[in-house]
């Protein structure tokens, strides 16, 4: 825990771009979490939970949509902590790449969630 605190302080003083990317990821993940929780529809017996090229949209239970809030928690908290560890081990370039990839995953999750909700 002490090294995590030292790494955050070092990030603040040397790599503000990485810190800004971490804040953006946290805000996007929080938005994804709130949007996904609000859009859960427990009164619906069947919702669209996936898409396959061969079979089209797959039906399922509304509880299957808990994957999106779980992804938001993983992307928002655990990926930021992992980014600090990557910064400590590999440096700034790899950390920026990791955070940009996480941003793309969050935006992709938004896209999939919106498409599934549009078909329900």
C-alpha positions, 0 to 999 in steps of 0.5 A: 500500500505504501508503494501505491501511495508513492506511485500516485505521488510520482504520477502526480509530479511527473506524468500528469497525462497518465493521471488525466487518463486515469481520471477520464477512465474513472469518469467513463466507468462511473457513467457506464455503471450508472447507465447500466444500473438505471437501464436494468429492467427487472420487470421484463421477463426476456431481454436481449443479452447478446448478438451473434452473426449466425443466430442474431440477437439472443434472449435471456434474463435481465440478470444477465445484464449485470455483466455491464455494471461489473465491467464498469467496476473492473474498468474503473477501479481495478484497471486504474490500480493495475495502471499504477502497477504497470507504471511502476514496472514498465514506465509511462509509455506502456501505461498510456497504451493500457489506459487508452485500451481501457478507454476503448473497452469502456466505449465499446461496452457503451456501444454494445449496451446501447445496441442491446437496449435498442433491440429489447 
